[in-house]
């Protein structure tokens, strides 16, 4: 008889010093992973990650990237124990002070927290990356296709026609190939306020606790900065966005014009992809709250498309991709119930 994930987790914890721990659920994310806070007498607080391999999860990339980031003096969780076969990790508990929560209570800290996040990003990017798959123009074009595969069909009620899809693919691929210049760096790919923890008792870049980096790849240095500043889940003030973009450029020595163009391209691709991802999470995976985030993603996209290097893509989006207004959000949610 196959054991339940609960029984397998208990077996895993029994091999550690947390064998008699009490577990309490933590909020999950958009993946198949589940998290519990682990408390055992005489032991530091820990977090149990349950990442079922049978659902496509693999804890090994998380372990690899966590060790790499820690070696740079950054605050990735220490891995206390691991079982890659069954898909369990026991991790250092970095607390509950996510940037998003801290800023709800103390909005005056926005500049402080975001500058610390940019500092941590620069440290991570300055290190020689571990072996990773490329998140280059070809890979990014593929993920941007989620707009025509999931967003548009659930808005129009019909598959996107081949001609329109091919035109869109060509525009995105051309934009990325032209503008994503320079040496690739490790991109964590989900670098935003709900994956960053504020650890003010630590120093320098280590004040930023890092989470959800297991999908890291080699890509353009603007990608994670765009993820941070053009957040799908919270509004980052325009002043902070401008100041942090300037701060990054000043503190890395990148060429100003080329980097801003690459930043706009990476952010546009990311926001297009997210529209498709959020539609898929709702329609396929039964997570109906994600379409409610689409208007912010759309506003970010419209801002990206103001860059003069993105004129052709902007014209296509304006002509063929409707904004996620209340009616369209309702259509997407209705498609999930169909």
Buried (B, 14 or more C-beta within 10 A) or exposed (E): EEEEBEEBBBEBBEEBBBEEBEBEEBEEEBEBBBBBBBBBEEBEBBBBBBBBEEEEBEBEBBBBBBEBBBEBBBBBBBBBBBBBEBBBBBBBBBEEBBBBBBBEEEEEBBBBBBBBBBBBBBBBBEBEBBEBEEBBBEBBBEBBBBBBBBBBBBBEEEEBEEEBBEBBBEBBBBBBBEBBEEEBBBBBBBBBBBBBBBBEEBEEBBBBBBBBBBBBBBBBBBBBBBBBBBBBEBEBEEEBBEBBBEBBBEEBEBEEEBBBBBBBBBBBBBBBBBBBBBBBBBBEEEBBEBBEBBBBBBBBBBBBBEBEBBEEBBEBBEEBBBBBEEEBBEBBBEBBEE
